Amino acid sequence: MAMRRNARTCALAAFALTSFSLGGCVMQSTYNSMLAQQHAIEAALRSEVAADQVEIRQLQDGIQVRMSSDLLYGSGSIELTPAGRAALDKVAPQLARSAAQSYQVDITGNTDNVPIGPELISRFPTNWELAGARAAVVVRYLQERGVDPRKLEAVSNGQYHPIASNDSPEGRARNRRTDVVLRPEAPPQ
């Protein structure tokens, strides 16, 4: 736990240093806002983070909340579990406030590389469709909880953006995830 906290502190310090050394690519007010939002999300999901079901990190241009598929969905399903709904309920108010303050909320579904089983193949021919359907379920759920649908986006990465090796059950479990990325909207052109 202390190691994770130290890594997060180092990441935030590196983000701040990078932001300021690149000539202020991220304005101080934007950085402060993102930092406050990250702290609020971390506080809301403290138990899920402690259980290694959720990872939260600062990106160069936003905040990523990585949620395990085991938390959100039943095995081979796109239906949200009670624990998944509870976790999303904890962050929905913060996401709704952020969306109202010119932030975009991207929901990205990811899978492992195991082909779709026979019980699901008629509904989801490939992992692209499964990951996209899972992202869409989260988008709809967040919309029902007050997040502006104009600020929500569902994306499927399928099996093509692994964060671990698919050669072990543990690696495949890490690759089955849904990422919620909160990022400032680009100014109108």
FIZANU-374715 format. One line per 4 residues: number of its first residue (from 0); for each residue y, x, z of N, C-alpha, C. Coordinates in Angstrom, 1 decimal. Each point is the difference from the previous one (the first is absolute). Example, Ala and Ser with C-alpha at 12.3 -4.5 7.8 and 13.67 -1.06 7.14 Angstrom:
0 = -5.7/13.2/7.8/1.2/-0.9/0.0/1.2/0.9/0.0 ~ 1.1/-0.4/-0.7/1.1/0.9/0.0/1.1/-0.8/0.8 .
***
This chain:
0 = -1.2/0.8/0.0/1.2/-0.8/0.0/1.3/0.9/0.0 ~ 0.0/1.0/0.9/1.1/0.9/0.0/0.2/0.7/-1.3 ~ -1.2/0.4/-0.6/0.0/0.7/-1.2/0.6/-0.9/-1.1 ~ -0.3/-1.2/-0.1/0.5/-1.0/-1.0/1.5/-0.1/0.2 .
4 = 0.4/-0.1/1.3/1.5/-0.2/0.3/0.7/1.3/-0.4 ~ -0.5/1.2/0.3/0.6/1.2/-0.5/0.1/0.1/-1.5 ~ -1.1/-0.4/-0.7/0.0/0.0/-1.4/1.1/-0.9/-0.6 ~ 0.1/-1.2/0.7/1.0/-0.9/-0.5/1.4/0.5/0.3 .
8 = 0.2/0.7/1.1/1.3/0.6/0.3/0.4/1.1/-1.0 ~ -1.0/0.8/-0.3/0.2/1.1/-1.0/0.3/-0.6/-1.4 ~ -0.7/-1.1/-0.3/0.2/-0.7/-1.3/1.4/-0.5/-0.1 ~ 0.5/-0.7/1.1/1.3/-0.5/0.0/1.1/1.1/0.0 .
12 = -0.3/1.1/0.7/1.0/1.1/-0.1/0.0/0.6/-1.4 ~ -1.1/0.2/-0.6/-0.1/0.5/-1.4/0.7/-1.0/-1.0 ~ -0.2/-1.3/0.3/0.7/-1.0/-0.9/1.5/0.1/0.2 ~ 0.5/0.2/1.2/1.4/0.1/0.2/0.6/1.2/-0.6 .
16 = -0.7/1.2/0.2/0.4/1.2/-0.5/0.0/0.0/-1.6 ~ -1.0/-0.6/-0.6/-0.1/-0.1/-1.4/1.1/-0.9/-0.5 ~ 0.3/-1.1/0.6/1.0/-0.9/-0.4/1.4/0.6/0.0 ~ 0.3/0.8/1.0/1.3/0.6/0.1/0.1/1.2/-0.8 .
20 = -1.1/0.8/-0.2/0.1/1.2/-0.8/0.0/-0.3/-1.5 ~ -0.4/-1.2/-0.4/0.0/-0.4/-1.4/1.4/-0.6/-0.4 ~ 1.0/0.3/0.8/1.3/-0.5/-0.4/0.2/-1.5/0.4 ~ -0.7/-0.4/1.0/0.2/-1.4/0.5/-0.6/-1.0/-0.9 .
24 = -1.2/0.2/-0.6/-0.7/-1.0/-0.9/-0.1/-1.3/0.8 ~ -0.3/0.1/1.3/-0.1/-1.2/0.8/1.3/0.0/0.9 ~ 0.8/-1.1/-0.1/1.1/0.0/0.8/-0.4/-0.1/1.5 ~ 0.9/0.5/0.9/-0.3/0.0/1.4/-0.2/-1.4/0.5 .
28 = 0.7/-1.0/-0.5/-0.1/-1.4/0.5/-1.4/-0.5/-0.4 ~ -0.4/0.3/-1.2/-1.3/-0.4/-0.5/-1.1/0.6/0.8 ~ 0.1/1.3/0.3/-1.0/0.7/0.8/-0.1/-0.6/1.4 ~ 1.2/-0.3/0.6/0.0/-0.6/1.3/-0.7/-1.3/0.0 .
32 = 0.3/-0.8/-1.0/-0.6/-1.3/-0.1/-1.5/0.0/-0.2 ~ -0.5/1.0/-0.9/-1.4/0.1/-0.1/-0.7/0.5/1.2 ~ 0.7/0.9/0.7/-0.6/0.5/1.3/-0.1/-1.1/1.0 ~ 1.0/-0.9/0.1/0.0/-1.1/1.0/-1.1/-1.0/-0.4 .
36 = -0.2/-0.2/-1.3/-1.0/-0.9/-0.5/-1.4/0.6/0.3 ~ -0.2/1.3/-0.2/-1.3/0.6/0.3/-0.3/-0.1/1.5 ~ 1.0/0.2/0.8/-0.3/-0.1/1.5/-0.4/-1.4/0.3 ~ 0.7/-1.0/-0.6/-0.4/-1.4/0.3/-1.4/-0.4/-0.4 .
40 = -0.4/0.5/-1.2/-1.3/-0.2/-0.5/-1.1/0.7/0.8 ~ 0.3/1.2/0.4/-0.9/0.8/0.9/-0.2/-0.8/1.3 ~ 1.1/-0.5/0.6/-0.1/-0.7/1.3/-0.8/-1.3/-0.2 ~ 0.2/-0.7/-1.1/-0.8/-1.2/-0.3/-1.5/0.2/-0.2 .
44 = -0.3/1.1/-0.6/-1.4/0.3/-0.3/-0.6/1.1/0.9 ~ 0.5/0.2/1.1/-0.5/1.1/0.9/-1.5/-0.1/0.3 ~ -0.5/-1.1/0.2/-1.5/-0.1/0.3/-0.8/0.3/-1.2 ~ 0.4/-0.4/-1.2/-0.7/0.3/-1.3/0.1/1.4/-0.3 .
48 = 1.1/0.7/0.2/0.2/1.4/-0.2/-1.0/0.8/1.0 ~ 0.0/-0.4/1.2/-0.9/0.6/1.0/-1.4/-0.1/-0.4 ~ -0.4/-1.1/-0.6/-1.4/-0.2/-0.4/-0.3/0.6/-1.4 ~ 0.9/0.7/-0.5/-0.1/0.7/-1.4/-0.3/-1.0/-1.1 .
52 = 0.6/-1.2/0.2/-0.1/-1.0/-1.1/1.2/0.0/-0.9 ~ 1.1/0.5/0.6/1.3/0.1/-0.7/0.6/1.4/0.1 ~ 0.6/0.5/-1.1/0.7/1.2/0.0/1.4/-0.3/-0.5 ~ 1.0/0.5/0.7/1.4/-0.2/-0.4/0.6/1.4/-0.3 .
56 = 0.7/0.1/-1.1/0.7/1.2/-0.3/1.2/-0.2/-0.8 ~ 1.0/0.9/0.2/1.2/0.0/-0.7/-0.2/0.7/-1.3 ~ 0.4/-0.6/-1.1/0.0/0.6/-1.3/1.4/0.5/-0.4 ~ 0.1/0.7/-1.1/1.3/0.4/-0.4/1.0/-1.1/-0.3 .
60 = -0.6/-1.1/-0.5/0.8/-1.2/-0.3/-0.4/-1.3/0.6 ~ -0.6/0.1/1.2/-0.4/-1.2/0.7/-1.0/0.2/1.1 ~ -0.7/-1.1/0.4/-0.9/0.1/1.1/-1.3/-0.6/-0.5 ~ -1.1/0.7/0.3/-1.4/-0.5/-0.4/-0.7/-0.4/1.2 .
64 = -0.6/-1.2/-0.1/-0.9/-0.5/1.0/-1.3/-0.2/-0.6 ~ -1.0/0.9/0.3/-1.3/0.0/-0.6/-1.0/-0.7/0.9 ~ -0.5/-1.1/-0.5/-0.9/-0.9/0.8/-1.4/0.1/-0.6 ~ -1.0/0.2/0.9/-1.4/0.2/-0.5/-0.5/-1.4/-0.4 .
68 = -0.8/0.0/-1.0/-0.7/-1.2/-0.5/-0.8/-0.6/1.1 ~ -0.6/0.8/0.9/-0.8/-0.6/1.1/0.8/-0.8/0.9 ~ 1.3/0.3/0.1/0.9/-0.8/0.9/0.4/-1.3/-0.8 ~ 0.3/0.1/-1.3/0.6/-1.1/-0.7/-1.1/-1.0/-0.5 .
72 = -1.1/0.5/-0.5/-0.9/-0.9/-0.8/-1.4/0.2/0.5 ~ -0.8/-1.1/-0.2/-1.4/0.1/0.3/-0.7/0.8/-1.2 ~ -1.1/0.5/0.3/-0.7/0.8/-1.0/-0.2/-0.7/-1.3 ~ 0.4/0.6/-1.1/-0.1/-0.7/-1.4/0.8/-1.2/-0.1 .
76 = 1.0/-0.2/0.8/0.8/-1.3/-0.1/1.5/0.3/-0.2 ~ 0.7/-1.0/-0.4/1.5/0.1/-0.1/0.6/-0.8/1.0 ~ -0.8/-0.7/0.8/0.6/-0.9/1.1/0.4/0.9/1.2 ~ 1.2/-0.3/0.5/0.5/0.8/1.2/-0.8/-0.4/1.2 .
80 = -0.4/1.0/0.8/-0.7/-0.2/1.3/1.1/-0.5/1.0 ~ -0.5/-0.5/1.1/1.0/-0.4/1.1/0.8/1.2/0.5 ~ -0.7/1.2/0.1/0.7/1.2/0.4/1.0/0.4/-1.1 ~ -0.3/-0.1/-1.2/0.9/0.3/-1.1/1.2/-0.9/0.0 .
84 = -0.2/-1.3/0.2/1.1/-0.9/0.1/0.9/0.3/1.2 ~ -0.6/0.3/1.1/0.8/0.4/1.2/0.8/1.2/-0.2 ~ -0.5/1.0/-0.7/0.7/1.3/-0.3/1.2/-0.4/-0.9 ~ -0.3/-0.7/-1.1/1.1/-0.4/-0.9/1.1/-0.9/0.7 .
88 = -0.5/-0.8/0.9/1.0/-0.9/0.8/0.9/0.9/0.8 ~ -0.5/1.2/0.5/0.8/0.9/0.8/1.2/0.6/-0.8 ~ -0.3/0.3/-1.3/1.0/0.7/-0.8/0.8/-0.9/-0.9 ~ -0.4/-1.2/-0.2/0.7/-0.9/-0.9/1.4/-0.2/0.3 .
92 = 0.4/-0.3/1.3/1.4/-0.1/0.3/0.9/1.2/-0.4 ~ -0.6/1.2/0.3/0.8/1.2/-0.4/0.1/0.1/-1.5 ~ -1.1/-0.3/-0.7/0.1/0.1/-1.5/0.9/-1.1/-0.5 ~ 0.1/-1.1/0.6/0.9/-1.1/-0.5/1.4/0.5/0.2 .
96 = 0.3/0.6/1.2/1.4/0.5/0.2/0.3/1.1/-1.0 ~ -0.9/0.9/-0.2/0.2/1.1/-0.9/0.3/-0.5/-1.4 ~ -0.8/-1.0/-0.5/0.1/-0.5/-1.3/1.4/-0.7/-0.2 ~ 0.5/-0.6/1.1/1.3/-0.6/0.0/1.1/1.0/-0.1 .
100 = -0.3/1.3/0.4/1.0/1.0/0.0/-0.2/1.0/-1.2 ~ -0.4/-0.6/-1.2/-0.1/0.8/-1.2/-1.2/1.0/0.0 ~ -1.1/-0.3/0.6/-1.2/0.8/-0.1/-1.1/-0.7/-0.8 ~ -0.7/0.7/-0.7/-1.1/-0.5/-0.8/-1.3/0.3/0.9 .
104 = -1.0/-1.0/-0.1/-1.2/0.2/0.7/-1.2/0.0/-1.1 ~ -0.6/1.1/-0.2/-1.1/0.2/-0.9/-1.3/0.0/0.7 ~ -0.9/-0.8/-0.4/-1.3/-0.1/0.5/-1.0/0.5/-1.0 ~ -0.7/1.1/0.4/-0.9/0.6/-1.0/-1.5/0.0/0.5 .
108 = -0.8/-0.6/-0.8/-1.5/0.0/0.4/-0.7/1.2/-0.6 ~ -0.9/0.5/0.8/-0.8/1.2/-0.4/-1.4/-0.3/0.4 ~ -1.0/0.6/-0.8/-1.4/-0.2/0.3/-0.7/1.4/0.0 ~ -1.2/0.0/0.3/-0.8/1.2/-0.2/-0.6/-0.1/-1.4 .
112 = -0.9/1.0/-0.4/-0.5/0.0/-1.3/-1.3/-0.7/-0.2 ~ -0.5/-0.7/1.0/-1.3/-0.8/-0.1/0.2/-1.2/-0.9 ~ -0.8/-0.1/-1.0/0.1/-1.2/-0.9/-0.1/-1.3/0.7 ~ 0.6/-1.0/-0.5/0.0/-1.3/0.6/-1.5/-0.5/0.0 .
116 = -0.4/-0.6/1.1/-1.4/-0.5/0.1/-0.2/-1.3/-0.8 ~ -1.2/-0.4/-0.1/-0.4/-1.2/-0.8/0.6/-1.3/0.5 ~ 0.2/0.0/1.3/0.5/-1.3/0.6/1.5/-0.2/-0.3 ~ 0.7/1.1/-0.4/1.5/-0.1/-0.3/0.4/0.2/-1.4 .
120 = -1.0/0.5/-0.8/0.4/0.5/-1.4/0.5/-1.1/-0.9 ~ -0.4/-1.2/0.2/0.5/-1.1/-0.8/1.5/-0.3/0.3 ~ 0.4/0.3/1.2/1.3/-0.3/0.4/0.9/1.2/-0.1 ~ -0.5/1.2/0.3/0.7/1.3/-0.1/-0.8/1.0/-0.8 .
124 = 0.1/0.0/-1.3/-0.8/0.9/-0.9/0.1/1.5/0.4 ~ 1.2/0.4/0.5/0.1/1.4/0.3/0.8/0.1/1.3 ~ 0.1/1.3/0.5/0.8/0.2/1.2/1.5/-0.3/-0.2 ~ 0.5/0.1/-1.3/1.4/-0.3/-0.3/0.3/-1.5/0.5 .
128 = -0.9/-0.9/-0.4/0.2/-1.4/0.3/-0.1/-0.3/1.5 ~ -1.0/0.7/0.7/-0.1/-0.2/1.4/1.2/0.5/0.8 ~ 0.4/1.2/-0.4/1.2/0.6/0.7/1.3/-0.9/-0.2 ~ 0.1/-0.4/-1.3/1.2/-0.9/-0.3/-0.1/-1.3/0.8 .
132 = -1.2/-0.6/0.0/-0.1/-1.3/0.8/0.3/0.2/1.4 ~ -0.4/1.1/0.6/0.3/0.3/1.4/1.5/0.2/0.3 ~ 0.6/0.7/-0.9/1.5/0.2/0.1/0.7/-1.4/-0.1 ~ -0.5/-0.8/-1.0/0.7/-1.3/-0.2/-0.2/-0.9/1.3 .
136 = -1.2/0.1/0.6/-0.2/-0.8/1.2/1.0/0.4/1.1 ~ 0.3/1.3/0.2/0.9/0.5/1.0/1.4/-0.5/-0.4 ~ 0.4/0.1/-1.3/1.3/-0.5/-0.4/0.2/-1.4/0.3 ~ -1.0/-0.9/-0.4/0.1/-1.4/0.3/0.2/-0.2/1.5 .
140 = -0.8/0.7/0.8/0.0/-0.2/1.5/1.4/0.3/0.5 ~ 0.6/1.2/-0.5/1.3/0.4/0.5/1.1/-1.0/-0.5 ~ -0.2/-0.5/-1.2/1.0/-1.0/-0.4/-0.1/-1.3/0.9 ~ -1.2/-0.4/0.3/-0.1/-1.1/1.0/0.6/0.2/1.3 .
144 = 0.2/1.3/0.4/0.5/0.4/1.2/1.5/0.4/-0.1 ~ 0.7/-0.4/-1.1/1.4/0.1/-0.1/0.5/1.2/-0.8 ~ -0.8/0.9/-0.5/0.5/1.1/-0.8/0.4/-0.6/-1.4 ~ 1.2/0.4/-0.4/0.5/-0.5/-1.3/-0.9/0.4/-1.2 .
148 = -0.6/-1.0/-0.7/-0.9/0.4/-1.1/0.6/0.8/-1.1 ~ 1.3/-0.1/-0.1/0.7/0.9/-1.1/0.0/1.4/0.4 ~ -0.3/0.4/1.3/-0.1/1.3/0.4/-1.4/0.5/0.2 ~ -1.0/-0.8/-0.3/-1.4/0.4/0.1/-0.6/0.3/-1.3 .
152 = -0.9/1.0/0.0/-0.7/0.4/-1.3/-1.4/0.4/0.4 ~ -1.0/-0.6/-0.8/-1.4/0.3/0.2/-0.4/1.0/-1.1 ~ -0.7/1.1/0.4/-0.4/1.0/-0.9/-1.5/0.3/0.2 ~ -0.7/0.3/-1.0/-1.4/0.5/0.1/-0.1/1.4/-0.4 .
156 = -0.5/0.9/0.9/-0.4/1.3/-0.4/-1.5/0.1/-0.3 ~ -0.7/-1.0/0.3/-1.5/0.0/-0.2/-0.5/1.2/0.8 ~ -0.9/0.7/-0.7/-0.7/1.2/0.7/0.7/1.3/-0.4 ~ 1.1/-0.1/-0.7/0.6/1.2/-0.7/1.0/0.8/0.8 .
160 = 0.2/-0.3/1.3/0.9/0.8/0.8/-0.6/0.2/1.4 ~ -1.2/0.7/0.0/-0.7/0.2/1.3/0.8/1.0/0.9 ~ -0.1/-0.2/1.3/0.6/0.9/0.9/-1.1/0.9/0.7 ~ -1.3/-0.3/-0.3/-1.1/0.7/0.6/-1.1/0.1/-1.1 .
164 = -1.0/0.8/0.3/-1.1/0.1/-0.9/-0.8/-1.3/0.0 ~ -0.5/-0.5/-1.1/-0.9/-1.1/0.0/-1.4/0.3/0.2 ~ -0.3/1.3/0.3/-1.4/0.5/0.2/-0.6/-0.3/1.3 ~ 0.8/-0.6/0.9/-0.5/-0.3/1.4/0.4/-1.5/0.3 .
168 = -0.7/-0.6/0.9/0.4/-1.3/0.5/1.4/0.0/0.6 ~ 0.3/1.1/0.8/1.3/0.1/0.7/1.1/0.1/-1.1 ~ -0.2/0.8/-1.0/1.0/0.1/-1.0/0.2/-1.3/-0.8 ~ -1.1/-0.6/-0.3/0.2/-1.3/-0.7/0.7/-1.0/0.8 .
172 = -0.3/0.0/1.3/0.7/-1.0/0.9/1.5/0.3/0.0 ~ 0.4/1.3/0.0/1.5/0.4/0.0/0.6/-0.5/-1.3 ~ -0.7/0.1/-1.1/0.5/-0.4/-1.3/0.2/-1.5/-0.2 ~ -0.7/-0.8/0.8/0.1/-1.5/0.0/1.2/-0.3/0.9 .
176 = 1.1/-0.3/-0.6/1.2/-0.2/0.8/1.0/-0.8/-0.7 ~ 1.0/-0.5/0.7/1.2/-0.6/-0.6/1.2/0.6/0.6 ~ 0.9/0.5/-0.9/1.2/0.7/0.4/1.2/-1.0/-0.1 ~ 0.8/-0.1/1.0/1.2/-0.7/0.0/1.1/1.0/0.0 .
180 = 0.8/0.1/-1.1/1.1/0.9/-0.1/1.3/-0.7/0.0 ~ 0.8/0.4/0.9/1.4/-0.6/0.2/1.0/1.1/-0.5 ~ 0.7/-0.4/-1.1/0.9/1.0/-0.6/1.4/-0.7/-0.3 ~ 1.0/0.8/0.0/1.3/-0.5/-0.4/0.0/-0.4/-1.4 .
184 = 0.6/-1.1/-0.4/0.1/-0.5/-1.3/0.9/1.0/-0.8 ~ -0.3/0.2/-1.3/0.9/0.8/-0.8/1.2/-0.8/-0.3 ~ 1.2/0.7/0.0/1.2/-0.7/-0.3/0.0/-0.6/-1.4 ~ 0.6/-1.1/-0.3/0.0/-0.6/-1.3/0.6/0.9/-1.0 .
188 = -0.5/0.0/-1.2/0.5/0.9/-1.1/1.1/-0.6/-0.7 .
***
